[in-house]
Amino acid sequence: MTASVRHRETWPVRSRGFRDWLLHRFYLETGSALSGGAIWLVIETIGARARFDAPTFNVQLRVGGDNNKIYLDLSDPEWRAVEIDLMAGASLQHCRSDFGARQ
């Protein structure tokens, strides 16, 4: 699940990080909090929709690749990665690959 405007984070739906992000987004939108039972129901519903109704993507941890490119996550505060293009060499940039959220 994408969890930021500046960069992309991928969290398991039933993780503490996703739950916290969801509660924060709800609060920002409504100015109120969800009860424990309501957040559980929302997370279970999102989990079922993700499992049965959504496309599947590969999530990388620190090294990933796609379309003749390899991405190395630098795990720095700027969320940068090194992109290694098999045809053009390497360049430093903000991460384009779907790396799992840092914990």
C-alpha positions as CSV (number, residue, x, y, z in Angstrom):
1,M,0.0,0.0,0.0
2,T,1.3,3.4,-0.9
3,A,1.8,5.5,2.2
4,S,3.4,8.8,1.3
5,V,3.1,11.7,-1.1
6,R,6.9,12.3,-1.4
7,H,7.9,8.6,-1.9
8,R,6.3,5.2,-2.2
9,E,6.1,2.7,0.7
10,T,4.7,-0.7,0.4
11,W,3.3,-2.1,3.7
12,P,1.5,-5.4,4.3
13,V,-2.2,-4.6,4.8
14,R,-2.2,-6.2,8.3
15,S,1.0,-4.5,9.5
16,R,1.2,-1.9,12.2
17,G,2.7,0.6,9.7
18,F,-0.4,0.4,7.4
19,R,-2.8,0.5,10.4
20,D,-1.1,3.7,11.7
21,W,-1.1,5.3,8.2
22,L,-4.8,4.4,7.8
23,L,-5.7,5.9,11.2
24,H,-3.8,9.0,10.4
25,R,-5.4,9.5,7.0
26,F,-8.9,9.0,8.5
27,Y,-8.1,11.6,11.2
28,L,-6.9,14.1,8.6
29,E,-10.0,13.6,6.5
30,T,-12.6,13.6,9.3
31,G,-11.0,15.1,12.4
32,S,-12.0,12.1,14.4
33,A,-10.7,8.6,15.2
34,L,-11.9,5.1,14.3
35,S,-12.8,2.6,17.0
36,G,-10.8,-0.6,17.3
37,G,-13.6,-2.7,15.8
38,A,-14.1,-0.3,12.9
39,I,-10.4,-0.2,12.0
40,W,-10.3,-4.0,12.2
41,L,-13.2,-4.3,9.8
42,V,-11.7,-1.7,7.4
43,I,-8.4,-3.5,7.3
44,E,-10.0,-6.9,6.8
45,T,-12.1,-5.5,3.9
46,I,-9.0,-3.9,2.3
47,G,-7.1,-7.1,2.7
48,A,-9.9,-9.2,1.0
49,R,-10.1,-6.7,-1.8
50,A,-6.4,-6.7,-2.3
51,R,-6.2,-10.4,-2.3
52,F,-9.1,-11.1,-4.7
53,D,-9.8,-7.9,-6.7
54,A,-6.4,-6.2,-7.2
55,P,-3.4,-6.9,-9.4
56,T,-0.3,-8.5,-7.9
57,F,3.1,-6.8,-8.0
58,N,6.6,-8.0,-7.0
59,V,7.9,-6.2,-4.0
60,Q,11.7,-5.9,-3.6
61,L,13.5,-5.5,-0.3
62,R,16.8,-3.8,-1.1
63,V,17.6,-4.9,-4.7
64,G,15.1,-5.2,-7.4
65,G,14.9,-5.2,-11.2
66,D,12.6,-4.5,-14.1
67,N,13.0,-3.9,-17.9
68,N,16.8,-4.4,-18.1
69,K,17.4,-2.2,-15.0
70,I,18.5,-3.1,-11.5
71,Y,17.7,-0.9,-8.5
72,L,19.8,-0.8,-5.4
73,D,18.0,0.9,-2.4
74,L,20.4,3.1,-0.5
75,S,18.2,3.1,2.6
76,D,18.9,6.8,3.2
77,P,16.6,9.6,4.4
78,E,16.2,10.9,0.9
79,W,14.7,7.6,-0.3
80,R,17.3,7.3,-3.1
81,A,18.3,4.3,-5.1
82,V,21.0,3.6,-7.7
83,E,19.5,2.6,-11.0
84,I,21.8,0.4,-13.0
85,D,20.7,0.3,-16.7
86,L,22.3,-2.7,-18.4
87,M,22.6,-0.6,-21.6
88,A,23.5,2.9,-20.2
89,G,25.3,2.4,-16.8
90,A,24.4,3.6,-13.3
91,S,22.7,6.8,-12.0
92,L,21.6,8.0,-8.6
93,Q,17.9,8.9,-8.4
94,H,14.8,8.7,-6.2
95,C,13.6,5.1,-6.1
96,R,11.2,4.0,-8.9
97,S,11.1,0.3,-7.8
98,D,8.6,-1.0,-5.2
99,F,10.7,-1.6,-2.2
100,G,9.1,-2.8,1.0
101,A,8.7,-0.3,3.8
102,R,11.6,0.2,6.1
103,Q,10.9,-0.7,9.7
